[in-house]
Amino acid sequence: MNPFGVRGAWLRRQQPPDELVTTARGLEELGYDTVWISGGGEPGIFDILEAVLDGTERILVAPGIVNIWVETPESVTDGWHRLEERHPGRLYVGLGISHGRLVEGMGLDYSRPVATTRAFLDGLDAQTDPLPVDRRIVAALGPKMLRLAAERSLGTHPYLTTVDNTVAARAGVGPGKVVATELGVVLEPDLAAARAQGKEAIAYYLGLPNYTNNWRRAGFTDEDLGDGTPATVSDRLVDALLGLGDAAAVSERIRAHRDAGADHVCVQVLGSAPDPLAVFAALKDA
């Protein structure tokens, strides 16, 4: 069962809290079902989730994702119970392993991501009053993590993936589990301009093996990835990863992920859009 509804939005934690709340309230007014908020590399995500829950009335809220290197099973359990008591049924918890570059920069060992995630889930289940399995979802890309997500959570929350990756995610978690796919979009009718903005947006991820390996599983090559700079990324790759173009083209990409097995697609507005809420309004019926 998919608790997240059809319409989803994905927002960055780095926005000032009052802007996040304003955007979430606008999304609620537009009829969006769930707002996802990035977890980042610092603790304290539950304080941000609290502000968004307090500032809205019905929209579901989920971190996409809680970085399991900066939170603990205890802090996640306590945070969820505290907010569940005040806003029952509205908070789901996305959990994820983050990126090797970020984690190793903290002086930590990223060499066993699946085992580390399993140990964190074990820690959650060992709490006196655990975070329920049906209120958590695991970010997963590769086959082993997808199996773990299916075994220990609602399903998976893939980030920056192709439609073929969504097909693989559905196969990896199996029927009856949720695939809640993030989709970055650049709403710009000039396709060349949209591609340029999209390439800038994905540049950071070109050096992260968990993403690049996943794209290779979808059939892309070193030539598509280029030398790590936006200008050398192939049009083929950016076209596959993002929704680019006018509202009709972006809506078609959302539908393609749904047809490929996604129960829920949460849109992240990328590029130079001056008013992200206007983009969400243009796409709300997709």
Long-range contacts (C-beta under 8 A, 24 or more apart in sequence): 1-178, 2-178, 2-180, 2-263, 2-264, 3-60, 3-92, 3-134, 3-154, 3-178, 4-33, 4-34, 4-60, 4-62, 4-92, 4-178, 4-180, 4-263, 4-264, 4-266, 5-32, 5-33, 5-34, 5-60, 5-264, 6-33, 6-264, 6-265, 7-31, 7-32, 7-33, 7-34, 7-284, 8-32, 8-33, 8-34, 8-35, 8-36, 8-180, 8-264, 8-265, 8-266, 8-267, 9-34, 9-35, 9-36, 9-266, 9-267, 9-268, 9-280, 10-35, 10-36, 10-37, 10-38, 10-64, 10-182, 10-266, 10-267, 10-268, 11-35, 11-36, 11-37, 11-38, 11-268, 12-37, 12-38, 12-268, 13-37, 13-38, 13-39, 13-40, 13-45, 13-48, 14-38, 14-40, 17-48, 17-51, 20-48, 20-51, 20-52, 21-51, 21-52, 21-54, 21-55, 21-56, 22-55, 23-276, 23-277, 24-52, 24-55, 24-56, 24-59, 24-61, 25-55, 25-56, 26-277, 26-280, 27-59, 27-277, 27-280, 28-56, 28-57, 28-58, 28-59, 30-277, 30-280, 30-281, 30-284, 31-284, 32-59, 32-280, 32-284, 33-59, 33-60, 33-264, 34-59, 34-60, 34-61, 34-62, 34-92, 34-264, 34-266, 35-59, 35-60, 35-61, 35-62, 36-62, 36-63, 36-64, 36-94, 36-157, 36-182, 36-266, 37-61, 37-62, 37-63, 37-64, 38-63, 38-64, 38-65, 39-63, 39-64, 39-65, 39-66, 39-67, 39-70, 39-94, 39-96, 40-67, 41-67, 41-69, 41-70, 41-98, 41-102, 41-106, 42-70, 43-70, 43-71, 43-75, 45-71, 45-79, 46-75, 46-76, 46-79, 46-80, 46-82, 46-83, 49-79, 49-83, 49-91, 50-82, 50-83, 53-83, 53-86, 53-87, 53-90, 53-91, 54-86, 54-87, 58-90, 59-90, 60-90, 60-91, 60-92, 61-87, 61-90, 61-91, 61-92, 62-91, 62-92, 62-93, 62-94, 62-137, 62-157, 63-93, 63-94, 64-94, 64-139, 64-157, 64-159, 64-182, 64-266, 65-94, 65-95, 65-96, 65-139, 65-157, 66-93, 66-94, 66-95, 66-96, 67-96, 67-98, 68-95, 68-96, 68-97, 68-98, 68-116, 68-117, 68-120, 69-97, 69-98, 69-102, 69-103, 69-106, 69-108, 72-123, 73-120, 73-123, 73-124, 73-126, 73-127, 74-123, 74-127, 76-124, 76-131, 77-124, 77-127, 77-129, 77-130, 77-131, 80-131, 80-135, 81-129, 91-135, 92-135, 92-136, 92-137, 92-154, 93-131, 93-135, 93-136, 93-137, 94-136, 94-137, 94-138, 94-139, 94-157, 95-120, 95-121, 95-136, 95-137, 95-138, 95-139, 95-153, 96-138, 96-139, 96-157, 97-139, 97-145, 97-210, 99-208, 99-210, 100-208, 100-209, 100-210, 101-207, 101-208, 113-145, 113-210, 114-144, 114-145, 114-148, 117-145, 117-148, 118-148, 118-152, 121-148, 121-152, 121-153, 137-178, 137-180, 140-169, 140-172, 140-173, 141-165, 141-210, 141-211, 141-213, 141-214, 142-210, 142-213, 142-214, 142-217, 143-168, 143-172, 146-172, 146-173, 147-172, 147-173, 149-173, 149-177, 150-174, 150-177, 154-178, 155-179, 155-180, 155-263, 156-180, 157-181, 157-182, 158-182, 160-184, 160-202, 160-205, 160-211, 160-241, 161-214, 161-218, 161-241, 162-215, 162-218, 162-240, 162-241, 163-240, 163-253, 163-256, 163-257, 163-260, 164-218, 164-219, 164-240, 164-260, 165-214, 165-215, 165-217, 165-218, 166-257, 166-260, 166-261, 166-262, 167-260, 167-261, 168-217, 168-218, 169-261, 169-262, 170-260, 170-261, 170-262, 171-261, 178-263, 178-264, 179-261, 179-262, 179-263, 179-264, 180-262, 180-263, 180-264, 180-265, 180-266, 181-257, 181-262, 181-264, 181-265, 181-266, 182-265, 182-266, 182-268, 183-242, 183-243, 183-253, 183-254, 183-257, 183-265, 183-266, 183-267, 183-268, 184-241, 184-242, 184-243, 184-267, 184-268, 184-270, 185-242, 185-243, 185-244, 185-250, 185-253, 185-267, 185-268, 185-269, 185-270, 185-279, 185-283, 186-242, 186-243, 186-244, 186-245, 186-270, 186-271, 186-273, 187-245, 187-246, 187-247, 187-250, 187-269, 187-271, 187-273, 187-279, 187-282, 187-283, 188-244, 188-245, 188-246, 188-271, 188-272, 189-245, 189-246, 191-244, 191-245, 194-244, 194-245, 194-271, 195-235, 195-238, 195-239, 195-244, 196-230, 197-270, 197-271, 197-272, 198-238, 198-241, 198-242, 198-244, 198-270, 198-271, 199-230, 199-231, 199-233, 199-238, 200-230, 201-242, 201-270, 201-271, 202-230, 202-233, 202-238, 202-241, 202-242, 203-228, 203-229, 203-230, 203-233, 206-233, 215-241, 242-270, 243-267, 247-282, 247-283, 247-286, 250-283, 250-286, 251-283, 251-285, 251-286, 254-283, 254-286, 255-286
